[in-house]
């Protein structure tokens, strides 16, 4: 199950520096999990999770395979992208293929780094990006509405639902609000996602700061955090320059470098975890002598769907899942001791998998 987060931003905000740091980190991790660069502008990174280390140690696993996410460096944004300016069409198509969008915003002053608009204003930068996406959504919905309305008049049930969602979305977009704000029921969610609106995607505002503000943020990041709340989005503070330097250091020197900056972990770890949470994802584990592995699923997924992430045959022929909570697996010292303590449960098709579950599936081929 692959998840993609697109990285967007205006020129000279640190987007490419951040992506390069991500891909260098990914390359350094290549020995620990299957890494590939799908295209020149796509890099896969592991989702940091200390639980996997504990499970691998207890299970005496030969290898560890963390969960993964893809980050896409989306180039070409300029004002007018929604009308095809610059690489507008390619830019919008690339975003449409992503599950979420990270807006890199410049939150630092540096006279040596020229801003495209000759000012440092992260909120204005965010509005430029958001406006282009809203304009593209408006055009898309207005173009599609006539055809959907015609079907709805013919008593097409799905078309009626789509038309209602289109009209609801158009009202907000014309008010300058993103489609993330559209109110809809759980029953409408599937139809809403089929509209493929760019501004409905989960958004993460990445505040790129200088070294001094890396640990605490600054006045600009505080404004972005407030802006993010108003737009149903998340935020994270990171210094792309620090991450770039960190990615080039040997593992033995990274902790010392972070400590000198009053940082407890790489900012990329926070970024990856925030993206993971933003997408509504969680992790379950499988543990054995060959490998300990983290698997990515959506929050709320039931046991058969979780099994299907490993192989579709597992979901199709699902019988039951032996399940041990992470804390029980660790505190009792592994699968067998946990079973003897009565902490291993056989769960059926309706079981909703919890974050951290250690699972073993029984299925028919």
C-alpha positions as CSV (number, residue, x, y, z in Angstrom):
1,X,0.0,0.0,0.0
2,X,1.8,3.2,-1.2
3,X,1.0,6.6,0.1
4,X,2.3,9.8,-1.6
5,X,2.7,13.3,-0.2
6,X,3.4,16.0,-2.7
7,X,5.8,18.8,-1.7
8,X,4.8,22.2,-3.2
9,X,6.0,25.7,-2.8
10,X,7.1,28.9,-4.5
11,X,10.7,29.4,-5.7
12,X,13.4,29.9,-3.0
13,X,11.3,28.7,0.0
14,X,13.5,25.7,0.6
15,X,11.4,23.1,-1.1
16,X,14.1,21.5,-3.2
17,X,16.6,21.6,-0.2
18,X,14.0,19.7,1.9
19,X,13.3,17.1,-0.8
20,X,17.0,16.6,-1.4
21,X,17.5,16.0,2.4
22,X,14.6,13.5,2.3
23,X,16.0,11.6,-0.6
24,X,19.5,11.5,0.9
25,X,18.0,10.1,4.1
26,X,16.2,7.5,2.0
27,X,19.3,6.5,0.2
28,X,21.1,6.1,3.5
29,X,18.3,3.8,4.7
30,X,18.5,1.6,1.6
31,X,20.3,-1.2,3.4
32,X,17.5,-1.5,5.9
33,X,14.4,-1.7,3.7
34,X,13.6,-2.0,-0.1
35,X,14.3,1.5,-1.4
36,X,13.7,2.7,-4.9
37,X,13.6,6.0,-6.6
38,X,10.5,5.6,-8.7
39,X,11.2,8.7,-10.8
40,X,13.8,11.5,-10.4
41,X,11.4,13.5,-8.3
42,X,10.0,10.7,-6.1
43,X,11.7,9.3,-3.0
44,X,10.6,6.7,-0.5
45,X,11.4,7.1,3.2
46,X,10.8,4.9,6.2
47,X,8.3,5.9,8.9
48,X,10.4,6.3,12.1
49,X,9.0,3.9,14.8
50,X,11.0,2.8,17.8
51,X,8.6,0.0,18.4
52,X,9.9,-1.9,15.5
53,X,13.4,-2.1,17.1
54,X,12.0,-3.5,20.3
55,X,9.9,-6.1,18.5
56,X,12.9,-7.2,16.3
57,X,15.1,-7.6,19.4
58,X,12.5,-9.7,21.3
59,X,11.6,-11.7,18.2
60,X,15.3,-12.2,17.3
61,X,14.4,-11.1,13.8
62,X,17.2,-11.2,11.2
63,X,15.9,-8.0,9.5
64,X,13.7,-5.0,10.2
65,X,11.4,-3.6,7.5
66,X,9.7,-0.3,8.5
67,X,6.6,1.2,7.0
68,X,7.2,3.5,4.0
69,X,5.9,6.7,2.5
70,X,6.7,8.4,-0.8
71,X,7.4,12.1,-1.1
72,X,7.0,13.8,-4.5
73,X,8.9,16.9,-5.4
74,X,6.2,18.8,-7.4
75,X,7.8,21.6,-9.5
76,X,6.3,24.3,-11.7
77,X,4.1,26.4,-9.4
78,X,3.7,30.0,-10.4
79,X,0.8,32.4,-10.2
80,X,-1.6,31.4,-13.0
81,X,-0.8,27.7,-12.8
82,X,-4.5,27.0,-12.8
83,X,-4.6,28.6,-16.3
84,X,-1.7,26.6,-17.5
85,X,1.0,29.1,-16.7
86,X,4.5,27.7,-16.2
87,X,4.1,24.0,-15.8
88,X,0.6,24.5,-14.7
89,X,-1.1,21.4,-16.2
90,X,1.7,19.1,-15.1
91,X,1.8,20.7,-11.7
92,X,-1.9,20.1,-11.1
93,X,-1.8,16.6,-12.5
94,X,1.0,15.7,-10.2
95,X,-0.9,17.0,-7.1
96,X,-4.0,15.0,-8.2
97,X,-2.0,11.8,-8.0
98,X,-0.9,12.5,-4.4
99,X,-2.8,11.5,-1.2
100,X,-1.8,14.7,0.6
101,X,0.0,18.0,0.0
102,X,2.8,19.6,2.0
103,X,3.1,23.3,1.5
104,X,6.7,24.5,2.2
105,X,6.6,28.0,3.5
106,X,9.6,30.3,4.0
107,X,9.7,31.4,7.6
108,X,13.2,32.9,7.7
109,X,14.8,36.2,6.7
110,X,18.0,36.1,4.5
111,X,19.0,38.9,2.3
112,X,21.1,36.5,0.3
113,X,18.1,34.4,-0.7
114,X,15.8,36.4,-3.0
115,X,12.0,35.8,-2.7
116,X,10.1,35.6,-5.9
117,X,7.7,38.3,-4.7
118,X,10.5,40.4,-3.0
119,X,9.0,39.8,0.5
120,X,8.9,37.1,3.2
121,X,5.3,36.4,4.0
122,X,4.5,32.7,4.5
123,X,0.7,33.3,4.7
124,X,0.8,35.1,1.4
125,X,2.8,32.2,-0.1
126,X,0.2,29.7,1.2
127,X,-2.6,31.7,-0.2
128,X,-1.0,31.8,-3.7
129,X,-0.7,28.0,-3.7
130,X,-4.2,27.5,-2.3
131,X,-5.8,30.0,-4.7
132,X,-4.3,28.3,-7.7
133,X,-5.7,24.9,-6.5
134,X,-9.1,26.5,-5.7
135,X,-9.3,28.0,-9.2
136,X,-8.5,24.7,-10.7
137,X,-11.2,23.0,-8.6
138,X,-13.7,25.6,-9.6
139,X,-13.0,25.2,-13.3
140,X,-13.2,21.4,-13.0
141,X,-16.6,21.4,-11.2
142,X,-18.2,24.0,-13.4
143,X,-17.2,22.1,-16.4
144,X,-18.6,18.8,-15.0
145,X,-21.8,20.2,-13.5
146,X,-23.9,20.3,-16.6
147,X,-23.4,16.7,-17.5
148,X,-24.0,15.5,-13.9
149,X,-27.2,17.7,-13.7
150,X,-28.6,16.1,-16.8
151,X,-28.1,12.6,-15.4
152,X,-29.6,13.7,-12.1
153,X,-32.8,14.9,-13.8
154,X,-33.0,11.4,-15.2
155,X,-33.3,10.1,-11.7
156,X,-29.8,8.7,-11.6
157,X,-29.2,8.2,-7.8
158,X,-25.4,8.5,-7.9
159,X,-25.6,11.6,-10.1
160,X,-28.0,13.3,-7.6
161,X,-25.6,12.7,-4.8
162,X,-22.7,14.0,-6.9
163,X,-24.6,17.1,-7.9
164,X,-25.4,17.9,-4.3
165,X,-21.7,17.6,-3.4
166,X,-20.7,19.6,-6.4
167,X,-23.0,22.5,-5.5
168,X,-21.9,22.3,-1.9
169,X,-18.3,22.5,-3.0
170,X,-18.9,25.4,-5.5
171,X,-20.4,27.5,-2.8
172,X,-17.3,27.3,-0.6
173,X,-14.8,27.6,-3.4
174,X,-16.5,30.8,-4.7
175,X,-16.2,32.1,-1.2
176,X,-12.4,31.5,-1.3
177,X,-12.5,28.4,0.9
178,X,-10.9,25.1,0.2
179,X,-13.0,21.9,-0.4
180,X,-11.6,20.5,2.8
181,X,-14.3,22.5,4.6
182,X,-17.2,20.8,2.7
183,X,-19.5,19.2,5.2
184,X,-20.5,15.7,4.2
185,X,-21.6,12.5,5.9
186,X,-19.7,9.2,6.0
187,X,-22.1,7.9,3.4
188,X,-21.1,10.7,1.0
189,X,-17.4,10.4,1.5
190,X,-16.8,8.0,-1.3
191,X,-18.7,10.1,-3.8
192,X,-16.9,13.2,-2.6
193,X,-13.5,11.7,-3.1
194,X,-14.5,10.7,-6.6
195,X,-14.7,14.4,-7.4
196,X,-10.9,14.5,-7.1
197,X,-10.7,18.0,-5.8
198,X,-7.2,19.3,-5.2
199,X,-8.2,21.4,-2.2
200,X,-9.9,18.4,-0.5
201,X,-6.6,16.7,0.0
202,X,-5.2,16.8,3.6
203,X,-2.7,19.6,3.9
204,X,0.4,20.1,5.9
205,X,2.1,23.5,6.2
206,X,5.9,23.0,6.6
207,X,7.5,26.0,8.2
208,X,11.1,26.2,6.9
209,X,13.0,28.2,9.5
210,X,16.7,29.1,10.0
211,X,19.0,27.3,12.5
212,X,18.1,29.6,15.4
213,X,14.4,28.9,15.2
214,X,14.6,25.1,14.5
215,X,13.9,24.1,18.1
216,X,11.3,26.8,19.1
217,X,9.9,28.3,15.9
218,X,9.4,32.0,15.6
219,X,6.7,34.7,15.1
220,X,6.1,33.6,11.5
221,X,5.6,29.9,12.4
222,X,3.0,31.0,15.1
223,X,1.0,32.8,12.4
224,X,1.2,29.7,10.1
225,X,0.0,27.5,13.0
226,X,-3.1,29.7,13.4
227,X,-3.7,29.8,9.7
228,X,-3.4,26.0,9.5
229,X,-6.1,25.6,12.2
230,X,-8.5,27.9,10.2
231,X,-7.9,25.7,7.1
232,X,-8.3,22.3,8.7
233,X,-4.6,21.6,8.1
234,X,-1.6,20.6,10.2
235,X,1.8,22.3,10.6
236,X,5.4,21.3,11.4
237,X,8.5,23.4,12.0
238,X,11.7,22.3,10.3
239,X,15.0,23.7,9.1
240,X,15.7,22.4,5.6
241,X,19.3,23.5,5.8
242,X,19.8,21.6,9.1
243,X,18.2,18.5,7.6
244,X,20.4,18.8,4.5
245,X,23.5,19.0,6.7
246,X,22.3,16.1,8.9
247,X,21.6,13.8,6.0
248,X,25.3,14.0,5.0
249,X,26.7,13.1,8.4
250,X,27.6,9.6,9.5
251,X,25.1,8.1,12.0
252,X,27.6,8.4,14.9
253,X,27.8,12.2,14.4
254,X,24.1,12.9,13.9
255,X,23.1,12.7,17.6
256,X,25.9,15.1,18.6
257,X,25.0,17.6,15.9
258,X,21.4,17.5,16.9
259,X,22.3,18.0,20.6
260,X,24.4,21.0,19.7
261,X,21.2,22.6,18.3
262,X,18.9,21.6,21.2
263,X,17.1,19.2,19.0
264,X,16.0,15.7,20.1
265,X,15.5,14.1,16.7
266,X,15.7,15.0,13.0
267,X,13.0,17.4,11.8
268,X,12.3,14.9,8.9
269,X,11.2,12.4,11.5
270,X,8.5,14.8,12.7
271,X,7.6,15.7,9.1
272,X,7.2,12.0,8.2
273,X,5.2,11.2,11.3
274,X,2.9,14.2,10.8
275,X,2.3,13.2,7.2
276,X,1.5,9.7,8.3
277,X,-1.0,10.9,10.9
278,X,-2.5,13.4,8.5
279,X,-3.4,10.7,6.1
280,X,-5.2,8.8,8.8
281,X,-2.7,5.9,8.8
282,X,-1.5,3.6,11.5
283,X,0.8,0.6,11.9
284,X,0.5,-3.0,12.8
285,X,3.4,-5.5,13.0
286,X,4.4,-9.0,12.0
287,X,7.3,-10.6,13.9
288,X,9.3,-13.7,13.1
289,X,12.8,-15.0,13.0
290,X,13.3,-13.8,9.4
291,X,11.9,-10.3,9.8
292,X,10.0,-7.9,11.9
293,X,7.9,-5.7,9.7
294,X,5.7,-2.7,10.0
295,X,2.6,-2.6,7.8
296,X,0.6,0.6,7.0
297,X,-3.2,0.6,7.1
298,X,-5.9,3.2,7.5
299,X,-7.3,3.8,11.0
300,X,-10.6,1.9,11.2
301,X,-9.5,-0.9,8.9
302,X,-10.7,-4.4,9.9
303,X,-8.5,-7.5,10.1
304,X,-9.2,-8.8,6.6
305,X,-8.2,-5.5,5.0
306,X,-5.0,-5.4,7.1
307,X,-4.2,-9.0,6.0
308,X,-4.8,-7.8,2.4
309,X,-1.9,-5.4,2.7
310,X,0.5,-8.4,2.9
311,X,-1.2,-10.2,0.0
312,X,-4.6,-10.2,-1.6
313,X,-4.9,-13.9,-1.0
314,X,-4.7,-13.3,2.8
315,X,-7.8,-11.0,2.6
316,X,-9.7,-13.2,0.2
317,X,-9.2,-16.4,2.3
318,X,-9.1,-14.7,5.8
319,X,-10.1,-17.0,8.7
320,X,-8.9,-15.3,11.8
321,X,-6.0,-13.3,13.2
322,X,-3.9,-14.0,16.3
323,X,-3.5,-10.6,17.8
324,X,-1.2,-9.4,20.6
325,X,-1.1,-5.8,21.8
326,X,2.3,-4.2,21.4
327,X,2.6,-3.5,25.2
328,X,1.7,-7.1,26.0
329,X,4.2,-8.5,23.5
330,X,7.0,-6.4,25.0
331,X,6.1,-6.7,28.7
332,X,5.8,-10.5,28.5
333,X,8.8,-11.0,26.2
334,X,7.4,-12.3,22.9
335,X,4.7,-14.3,21.3
336,X,4.9,-17.5,23.3
337,X,5.0,-15.9,26.8
338,X,2.2,-13.6,25.8
339,X,0.1,-16.6,24.7
340,X,0.8,-18.4,27.9
341,X,-0.4,-15.3,29.8
342,X,-3.6,-15.3,27.9
343,X,-2.7,-12.1,26.0
344,X,-3.0,-13.6,22.5
345,X,-6.5,-13.2,21.0
346,X,-8.1,-14.9,18.0
347,X,-9.9,-12.1,16.2
348,X,-12.4,-12.5,13.4
349,X,-13.5,-10.5,10.3
350,X,-15.1,-7.7,12.2
351,X,-12.1,-6.9,14.4
352,X,-10.9,-3.3,14.0
353,X,-7.1,-3.3,14.0
354,X,-5.5,-1.1,16.6
355,X,-2.2,0.8,16.2
356,X,0.7,-1.4,17.3
357,X,-1.1,-4.8,17.1
358,X,1.3,-7.7,16.5
359,X,-0.6,-10.0,14.2
360,X,-0.4,-13.5,12.7
361,X,-3.0,-14.4,10.0
362,X,-4.7,-17.7,9.4
363,X,-6.2,-18.0,5.9
364,X,-7.4,-20.4,3.2
365,X,-5.6,-20.4,-0.2
